[in-house]
Amino acid sequence: MTFKNYLKISFANFDKTWKLIFYRIIVWAVVIGLIAPFYNVLKDVVVENWNASLAQDFIGAGLFYGKNIAITFAAVVDVALSALSMLFTQNLAAAIYICVVLFVLRPFFMNIGRYVVNEMMYGYMSSHAKHAFSSTWVRTMKKSSLYALFRTLFCLPFNVLCAGVFYLLLCVNGSEFAVAMPFIFLMIATILLSIKHFLTMGWAPAMVVSGESVYSAFGIGIKAVARGGARSLLFCIATYFVAVLLALGFGVISIIVLVPIFNVVSSMFEIMNFFSCQGMRYYVDKDTILSSKKLEEQDTISKAKFLL
């Protein structure tokens, strides 16, 4: 599939962008609602540890603003760890509940949205059909829930490792390293997150297209993505590099915009890339049906023995 066709299909399905963003807003509203009963607990912890000056520095921190974000982020991480320690010490049940909601339940529902977009894109590319987000969400609930659960658990170690690397880099002393630290983190985060995405980008499409179980689809997805390995890996590296760079450049507030955009782009690309890697026919528009290279045209001589 050429880049031009990727763009044509993406613009033809631009409505899915707003639907997914609206869905993510609803998920965040639900998350805030679930945490709301512990508002007073969180308020006491924040007031005890946070201060207006640090908040102002945190919001205004960014490489593109000419500020050393390493120093600001180090101070913010110290305050965050102190707040977490206080929360777990004073109210263990509330702390565990909030962590589960934020780091397990929230990504679970976000991944359901990713699966739904794959399902909707499959309808368009295979039969030029337009499916509503809500009806697709309900219809695919069983499979999307399994996918969301296992993808959340699979991605969690990568996210924790990335956060751990960020913390360790902040702990390194020295003004010279503080200048280089954001760029070192940019490289490491891009590598870690690209590997995570490369391993999972064929997972949902394999479930949608092949109708396989969540376990079998993981292996099928990796094999499919590996056929277009260079293109798939380049997309992962390019998108994560740009996303992390912009987040470091414009500061934490930019994440509010960057994360939804990244998830929309990556969700739509997954199914399009799967079609291309599998050599499947697809609709570009209602009058144009194209075919990707067949599997035997993509495989190398060394892989020929595995062809049927």
Residue, then its C-alpha position, 0 to 999 in steps of 0.5 A: m500500500t502506497f503512502k498516498n493510499y494510506l492518506k486517502i483511506s485516512f481522510a475518508n475515515f476522518d470521522k473516526t478520529w472525532k469518535l475515538i477522541f469523544y470516546r476517550i473523553i467519556v472514559w476520562a469522565v468515568v475515571i474521574g467519577l470513579i476517583a471522585p469519592f476520594y477527592n478529600v483524601l487526594k486534596d489533602v495529599v496534594v496540598e501537603n506536598w504540592n506548591a504553586s511555584l512548582a506547578q507553574d514551573f511544571i506547566g511551563a517546562g519544555l525544551f522549545y521554551g529554552k528551559n532545563i526540563a530535567i531539573t524541573f521534572a526531578a523536583v516534580v518526581d520527588v514531590a510525586l513520590s512523596a505524595l504517593s508515599m503519604l497516600f499509601t501510608q495514610n490510606l492504603a485501600a484508597a491508594i490501591y483503588i486509585c492506582v487500579v483505576l488509573f493504570v489498569l481500568r483506564p488503559f483497559f477501556m482505551n484499548i477497547g476503543r483501539y479495537v473498535v477502530n480496527e473493526m470499523m476500518y476493516g468494514y470500510m476496507s473490506s466492503h466499503a461499509k460504514h459502521a457506527f462506533s457505539s454499535t460496533w463497541v457493543r457488538t464486539m464487546k466480548k472480543s474487544s474486552l479480551y484484547a484490551l485486558f491482555r494488551t493492557l497487561f502486555c504493555l504494562p511492563f514496557n510502560v513501567l520500564c520506560a517510567g523507570v528509565f526516566y526516573l533513573l536518568l533524573c537521578v543522575n547528578g551533573s549540569e552537563f548531563a541535565v542538558a543531555m538527559p532529555f535527548i537520552f530519554l528520547m532515544i531510549a523511550t523511542i526504542l522501548l515503545s517502538i518495540k512494544h508497538f511493533l509486537t502489538m500492532g498486528w494483534a487487533p487486526a488479526m482478531v478482526v480479520s481472521g476471527e482468531s482468539v486473543y492468544s492465536a491472534f498475537g502470534i499471527g499479528i507478529k508474523a504478519v507485521a514481520r512481513g512488512g517489517a521495515r515499514s512497520l518498524l519505521f512507522c513505530i519509530a517515527t511516530y514515537f520519536v515525534a510524539v516524545l519529542l513534542a511532549l518534551g518540547f512543549g511540556v506536559i500540557s501538550i500530552i492532552v493533544l498528542v496522546p489522542i492524536f497518536n492513538v487515532v493515527s496508530s489505530m487506523f494504521e494498524i489495520m491498513n498495515f495488516f491488509s498490506c502485509q497480508g496481500m489483501r484487496y481493499y477499498v480506497d473509495k467506493d469506485t476503487i479497489l486495489s490489491s497489495k502485493k501477494l504473500e509470495e511476492q513479499d517473502t524472501i527466498s529463505k522464507a519460501k519453504f514456509l509458503l503453502 
